[in-house]
Amino acid sequence: MASKTQKTEYIRERKKATSGKKRKAASRTKGTTKSAKVLFKD
């Protein structure tokens, strides 16, 4: 059986990985480069 510390550390690790899931997915699909419209004010 895992110790309390191991459990806690695992929970924190998973929380960190899953937090911001939508933002991470969006940056994977859309990318983080600004559009030409934003960069050059067209």
C-alpha positions as a Markdown table, in Angstrom:
| # | Residue | x | y | z |
|---|---|---|---|---|
| 1 | Met | 0.0 | 0.0 | 0.0 |
| 2 | Ala | 1.2 | 3.5 | -0.9 |
| 3 | Ser | 2.2 | 5.9 | 1.9 |
| 4 | Lys | 0.2 | 9.1 | 2.4 |
| 5 | Thr | 3.1 | 11.2 | 0.9 |
| 6 | Gln | 3.2 | 9.0 | -2.2 |
| 7 | Lys | -0.6 | 9.4 | -2.7 |
| 8 | Thr | -0.4 | 13.2 | -2.2 |
| 9 | Glu | 2.5 | 13.6 | -4.6 |
| 10 | Tyr | 0.7 | 11.5 | -7.2 |
| 11 | Ile | -2.5 | 13.6 | -6.8 |
| 12 | Arg | -0.5 | 16.8 | -7.2 |
| 13 | Glu | 1.4 | 15.4 | -10.3 |
| 14 | Arg | -1.9 | 14.5 | -12.0 |
| 15 | Lys | -3.5 | 17.8 | -11.1 |
| 16 | Lys | -0.7 | 19.7 | -12.6 |
| 17 | Ala | -0.8 | 17.7 | -15.8 |
| 18 | Thr | -4.6 | 18.0 | -16.2 |
| 19 | Ser | -5.0 | 21.7 | -15.2 |
| 20 | Gly | -5.2 | 23.9 | -18.2 |
| 21 | Lys | -6.3 | 21.0 | -20.4 |
| 22 | Lys | -8.4 | 23.2 | -22.8 |
| 23 | Arg | -5.7 | 25.9 | -23.1 |
| 24 | Lys | -3.0 | 23.3 | -23.9 |
| 25 | Ala | -5.3 | 21.5 | -26.4 |
| 26 | Ala | -6.0 | 24.9 | -28.1 |
| 27 | Ser | -2.4 | 25.8 | -28.4 |
| 28 | Arg | -1.6 | 22.4 | -29.9 |
| 29 | Thr | -4.3 | 22.8 | -32.6 |
| 30 | Lys | -4.2 | 26.5 | -33.3 |
| 31 | Gly | -0.5 | 27.2 | -32.4 |
| 32 | Thr | 0.8 | 30.2 | -30.4 |
| 33 | Thr | 2.0 | 32.3 | -33.3 |
| 34 | Lys | 0.0 | 35.5 | -33.7 |
| 35 | Ser | -1.8 | 36.0 | -37.0 |
| 36 | Ala | -0.7 | 38.5 | -39.6 |
| 37 | Lys | -3.7 | 40.6 | -38.9 |
| 38 | Val | -2.7 | 41.0 | -35.3 |
| 39 | Leu | 1.0 | 41.5 | -36.1 |
| 40 | Phe | 0.7 | 44.0 | -38.9 |
| 41 | Lys | -2.6 | 45.7 | -37.9 |
| 42 | Asp | -4.3 | 45.2 | -41.3 |
